[in-house]
Amino acid sequence: MQGTSQVIIRNLDVFENFDKGLIIGMPDDELLAEVSPLNAFTWDYSKYKPLHKKFGDKVVFDTQPPKGIMYDRALIFLPKAKEEFKLMLSMVA
């Protein structure tokens, strides 16, 4: 499991009082199994494929987060590459 996911798991109490959440740019690990109720959105098909295999419909592959759903929290994994960061911001804005 990635270091960022481990930090989130160690601080799960922050997520206790929420009903629906969305992970944006989720890493390819078991985070979605640990933090619920969450769904994940990714635009990277190489990450989507193994995540969808593990978690099914909880993971969405698209250029925008799912519409018509009101989320009360979002967990955003920011990419290191500046251009990828700009792309991610334009997708979720």
C-alpha positions in Angstrom: 0.0 0.0 0.0 1.3 3.5 -0.9 2.5 5.8 1.9 -0.3 8.3 1.2 -2.9 5.7 1.6 -1.4 4.5 4.9 -1.5 8.0 6.3 -5.2 8.2 5.4 -5.9 4.8 7.0 -4.1 5.9 10.2 -6.5 8.9 10.3 -9.8 7.2 9.5 -11.5 9.1 12.4 -11.6 12.1 10.1 -14.0 10.2 7.8 -16.4 8.8 10.4 -19.3 11.3 10.1 -19.8 11.3 6.4 -22.3 9.4 4.2 -20.8 9.7 0.7 -17.3 10.4 -0.5 -15.3 10.4 -3.7 -11.7 9.6 -4.2 -10.2 11.4 -7.2 -7.0 10.1 -8.8 -7.0 7.0 -6.6 -3.8 5.0 -6.3 -3.8 1.3 -7.3 -4.0 -0.1 -3.8 -6.5 -1.3 -1.2 -7.5 2.1 0.1 -11.1 1.8 -1.2 -11.6 -1.3 0.9 -10.5 0.5 4.1 -12.3 3.8 3.8 -16.1 3.6 3.2 -18.5 4.6 2.0 -16.4 5.9 -0.8 -16.4 5.7 -4.6 -13.4 6.4 -6.8 -13.0 8.3 -10.1 -10.0 8.0 -12.3 -9.1 9.1 -15.8 -6.1 6.7 -16.0 -7.2 3.5 -17.6 -4.1 1.6 -16.5 -5.2 2.3 -12.9 -8.9 1.9 -13.6 -8.6 -1.7 -14.9 -7.2 -3.4 -11.8 -9.2 -1.2 -9.4 -12.5 -2.0 -11.3 -11.5 -5.7 -11.1 -11.1 -5.4 -7.3 -14.0 -3.0 -6.4 -16.4 -3.2 -9.3 -18.9 -0.3 -9.8 -17.3 1.6 -6.9 -14.7 2.8 -9.4 -15.6 5.0 -12.4 -13.4 5.6 -15.5 -14.3 9.0 -17.1 -13.0 12.5 -17.7 -15.3 13.9 -15.0 -16.6 12.8 -11.7 -20.0 11.1 -11.7 -22.8 13.6 -12.1 -26.1 13.7 -10.2 -24.5 12.5 -6.9 -24.0 14.8 -4.0 -20.8 14.0 -2.2 -20.1 15.3 1.3 -16.3 14.8 1.0 -13.7 14.4 -1.6 -10.2 12.9 -1.2 -8.0 14.1 -4.0 -4.6 12.5 -4.8 -2.6 15.3 -6.5 -0.3 14.2 -9.3 3.3 15.3 -9.1 3.6 16.3 -12.8 2.5 20.0 -13.3 0.7 19.4 -16.6 -1.1 16.3 -15.2 -2.1 18.4 -12.1 -3.6 21.1 -14.4 -5.5 18.5 -16.4 -6.9 17.0 -13.2 -8.0 20.4 -12.0 -9.8 21.1 -15.3 -11.6 17.7 -15.0 -13.0 18.1 -11.5 -13.7 21.9 -11.6 
